Amino acid sequence: MPDWFTLDWLDGPNTAVILFFVGLAGMCLRKNMMITVIATSIMNTAIILAFVTMFSSTDHSAPMVAETVAEAADPLPQALMITSVVIGVAVQAVSLVLVLGYYRQHKTLDWDEARALREGVEPAEADPFLRLRDAVTHALRPVGGTGSRRS
């Protein structure tokens, strides 16, 4: 069995990096607003996991249990991570409320359709890839009497 198959390499920081890129892929590859909110939450969780696993220590105990100051763990990183979790939950809740309100008003969760509604064009015209394709097709169109005439 190969060494990488044993999953010994899958510790906290590596898991955090994988989770972060899963969230980034969800944000970049999906056109659904709800998926974007979930992907943002996954990225937030990955960042918190990275900080907790990189700065955790088994050599120290809780400040209330430690007998000396040298044995006590610093409570500041723990407080910052709890604050980050609370802020992340609040941001996700507000984002979900905004997405729900947008859906109730426009009956769509698609980013391309939202852009089309904002610009006042058809959804296919608002897609940047389709606009690029049309621009290239227009630029490569024969000029003058050669070829068929398109209007």
N, C-alpha and C positions, 0 to 999 in steps of 0.2 A: 504494500500500500504506500503511495507517495506521502511525503511529509506534509504537503499542503492539505491533504485530504483529512488529516486528523483534526483540523480546525484549531490547533494550538495558537495559530497566528490571529485568531479572531478574539482579541482582547478588547478592552473598552475604547481606546483611541481609534483602532481600526474599524470597529463597529460604528463609531461616531462618523468617521469619514464616509463609510458606505451609506449610512443613513442620510448624511448630508447630500450626497450625490443622487440618491434616490429621490429626495425632495426636490433637488434642482432639476432633475429630469422630469419630474411631474409638473413643475412650473413651466418648463420650456416646451415640452412635447404635447401637453394637453391644452385644449381650448375651452375647457369648462371652468367657470369661476369657482365652483365648489371644490374641484380638484386642486385649484390654485391655493385656496385657503388651507386645505388639508396638507398640501405639499409644504406650505410655509410653516405649518405646525410641526411637520416632520423635521424640517431644517432647524427650527428652534430647539426641538428635543435633542437633535444631534449635537448642537453646540453646547447645550447644558451637559449632556453625557460626556463630551470631550473634556470640559472643564472639571467635572466631578472625578473622572477617572485619571486624568493627568495629575491632578493636585491632591489626590487622596493619599493617605498614609496609614499604614497599619502600626507604625511605631508610636503613635500618639493616641491618647484616649480622650473622651469627652471632658470639657473643662470642669464639669461638676464632679467627675469621678477621679480625676488626676490629683495626686497628692502634691506635686510640685508644678511650678509654671513650665518647666522644661518638658514635662510629660504631657501637658495639655495641648490639644489641637487648637489651631487658630479658628475662632468661630466666624470671622469675617467672610471667608469664601463661601461657607455654608449659608450665611445670611444673604449674600449676593445671589447665590443660585436660587434660593427660595424666592427672592424678589424677582428674579428673571422668570421663574415659573409663573408667578402671579401676573406679571406684566404680559407674558405670552398668552395666558388664558384670557386675559382681558382683551388683548388685541384680536385673538381668534373669535371671541364672542361678538365684538363690534364688527368684525369682518363678516361673520355669518349673518348678522342683522342687516348689514348693508347689501349683501348678496340676496337675501330673502326679499328685501324691499325692492331691489332692482328687478328681481324675477316677477314680483307681483305687479310692477308697473309695466314692464316690457315683455313679459312672457318668454324670456330667453336667458340662458346662462352662458351662451357662447360668446367668446371675446370678439370674434370676427363680426358677428351680428351686432354686438354692442358698438363696435367701431363704425359699422355701416349706418346704424341708427344715428350716431353722433354726427357723422359726415353727411348724412342725408342721401346716401347712395344705396344701390343694391348690395347685398352681402358679398356677392361674387366680385363686384367692382372694388370693394374695400380690402379684399385679400391682397397683401403685398406681392405674393408670388404670382397671382394672376395678373396684377398690374405690370410686373416685370416681364412676364411672358408676352403680354400685349405690346409693351414698349419695344421688346426685341423683335417681335413679328413686324411691327410697324417700321422699325429701322431697317430691317432686311428686305422689305417689300421692294419689288422692282419699280424703277422710276421711268416715266416716259412711255413709249409705245411698246416696250417689250413686256411680255407676260400678260396675264389677265389683269383687268382693271378691277380694283376693289374700291368701294366707297364707304 
